[in-house]
Amino acid sequence: MFVDSESGQEIPALTENLGDTSRQTQIHAGGRTLSTVEHLLSSLAALGVDDARIEVSGPELPIADGSAAPFLALIQAAGIGEHPGAIALEPLALREPLLLMGASGSSVLALPAPHFQATVALSYPNHPYLGSQIATFDAVSDDYATQIAPARTYGFLSEIEQLHARGLGLGASYDNALVLGEEAYVTPPRFENELARHKLLDLIGDLALAGRPLQMHVIAVKPGHQLNTSLATLLRKM
């Protein structure tokens, strides 16, 4: 639950409050809009936090270093506890596969599984140094803090320059994004497959809008916020 620090307006992080999902995930309620919530939600979901009150000011969450690691560290430093008498949310499990198709060959497939797993596959055939990237995460055997959380948002240098010229994306810099040139990385990657890992980070955060822990294997090909949240919306209705 996000809460505006000035007005007290509550903005539940659920799919029924979705706003724009073109380049980030936005939620709104009562005339209050909050953008770029996916990195914080990803951290909360990975830590198993399903009830939190987050006070915010301004229209967007801080970009920090472009990853979920700063949020994860703050949550861990604050500590996680249980409310007296709290009832654990029932995990959302599937009985049969669920497939969604998006634009430009993108897709997301959710399969029955004993616990949450995710796989992301990307392909950049016109960029020789990027090629194809795959990232996986298993909630039981993998460490989100070291394998997923540090992966940064990314963008091509030409796109960033165009956004800046239009007065957009002014918070983006070499310090908080993995910048991609036409022939090589402009900033050094933290992982060989950092793009796919960040897309997986976003996927976890977007699916948190379903409002329940997930017990399934999600396989996403060239995913984006719009496709991710479409799956979360379907899951929310189950």
N, C-alpha and C positions, 0 to 999 in steps of 0.2 A: 504494500500500500504506500503510494507516494502522497505526501501532504504538502500543500503550498504553505510556506512558513509565514506568509503575511495574511492571507485570507482564510487559511484553515481548510480550503477546498481539498477534498480527498480525490485521488485519482487511482482507483484500483487497477493493478497491472493484470488485466484480463482482456481477452480478445474483443469483448463487446465494446471496449473503449478504444479500439484501434483508430489511429489517424493515418497520416501519410506513411507509406512504407517503400517509397521509391529508392532512397539511398540510405535510409536509416529507419529505425522503428520508433514511431511516435504514438503516444496515447493521450487521451483528453477526456475531461469530464467537467461539467458545470462551467463551461467557458474557459477552462484552464487547459493549456496544451503543454506537453512535455516531450521533448525530442531526445533521441539517441539513448534509449533506456536499455538497449540489448546487452551492453557489456556488464552493467551492474546486475541485471537479471540473470545473466549467464553465471556469474560468480555465486549468487545466492542459490541458484538451482544446483550447481555443482557441489555446494557445501550442504545441501539438503535442507536449506532454510525455506520454510513455506509460510512463515508469518513474520513480517517485518514492517516497521513504520519508518519511512524514509522522508525526512523533511527536506524540501527543495526550495530554491529561489531561482528566478530566471527561467528562460524558456527551454534550456537544454542542460543535460548532465555534463559535467566536465569531461573533456576528451582525455585528460591526463597524458599518458604516453601512447595512447592509441590502442591499448590492450586492456584486458580485464585484470591484470596483475595488481595495479594499485588499489582497485576496489576490493579484491580478494584479501589483500594484506590488511586493509582497514577493518573489514568484517572480522577477520581472525583476531586482530588486536582488540576489538571491542568485546569479543567473546560471543558464544552461541549457547543459549540455554532453552529450557522448556517452560512454557506457561503452566502454572498449576492447573491440573484438570484438563489440559489440552488433549484433544483426540487426534491421533495421527491421520492424515489424509490417506484414503485408499489409493494405491497406485493405479494408474490408468493402463490397462492391459488390452491387447488385441486378440480377437479370436481368428481373424483372417487378415490377409494383407490389405493395405490401403495405398493406392497409387494416385498421385497428382502429377499432371503434366503442365509445364510452364512454357514460356516463350524461348525461342532460340535453342531448342534441344534440352532445356532444363527439366528436371523431374525430381520428385521426392517419393520414396517408397518406404512405408512403415510396415515392419514384419513382426509377428509375435516373437517374443524372446523372454528369457527368464529374468532379465534385468536390462537397464538402459545401456544401449550401445549406439554409436553413430559413426557413419562413414561419409566422407565428402570427397568427391572427385571433380577436379577442374581440368580444363583443357584450353591452352592458348596456342593454337597451331601457327598463328602469324607472328609469334614472338619466340624466336629460337631458344633464348636462354630460359624461358619459362616452361614451355612444353606442357606436359601433363603433371599434375600434382594430386596426391591422395593423402588423406589424413584420417586416422581412426581414433576412436575413444571408447574405452570400456569402463563403465562406472565402478566396476568391481576391481579390476586389475591395473588400471592406469591412474597416473597422478595428474589431475587437472592442473594443479598449481605450477608444475614444471613443464608439462607437455602442451597445454592448451592456453592457459591464461596469459602467458607472455607474448602470444602472437598478435601483431599489430594490424590495425586497419591499413589498407594500401590503396594506392592510386597511381595512375600514370602521370608523369610530370606534365605532359601536355594538357591533361584534364584539369590538374590543379591550377595551372596558369590561366586556363580559360575561366575557371570558377572565380579566381581572384580578380580577373578583369571585369567580371560581372558583379563584383562585390559579395561573392558567396564563398563559403568554405574558408573564411579568413582565419579561422583557428588552426587550419592545417599547416604543418611545418615539417621540416626534416627531423624535428625532435619527437613528433607524435604520429608519424606515419611511415610506412615502408614505401618509399618513392621509387617508381619503376620508370626507367628510361626506355628508349626504343631498342637499344642494343645491350643494355646491362642495368643492374640495380644502381640507382643513384645513392641510396643509403644501404649499408650492409644488412642482409637478412639475419634474423636470430635463429632461424631454422631453414634447412634446405627447402622445405615445403611450407614456409610460413603462410603463404596465401591460403592454402587449403586448411591449415590449422585455424586461421582467423575465421574463415567461413564456418568452420565447425563450432568455434566459440560463439559466433552470431546465431547459428542454428540452435544451440542449447538455450541461449537467451530468449530467442523468439518463441521457442516451444514452451518456455516457462509461462507464457500467456495463456496456456491451456488451463492453468490453475491447479494442476495436480502432478505428483511425481509420475514419471513415465516408465513403463515396463515394456520396452519394445526396442527393436533395432531399426534405426532410421538411416536410410541410404539416400544421400542427396547428390545429384549430378548438376553441376553449375548452379547451385542454389543462390537465392537472393532473399531479401527480407519479405518481399511480397509472397513468394512461394512458401517460405517458412511459416509465415503467419496464416496463410491459407490452410496449411495442415493443422496448425494450432487451433484454428477456428473450428475445423471439423472435429478434432479431438475434444474440444470444449463442449461440444453438443452431444457427446457419447455418454 
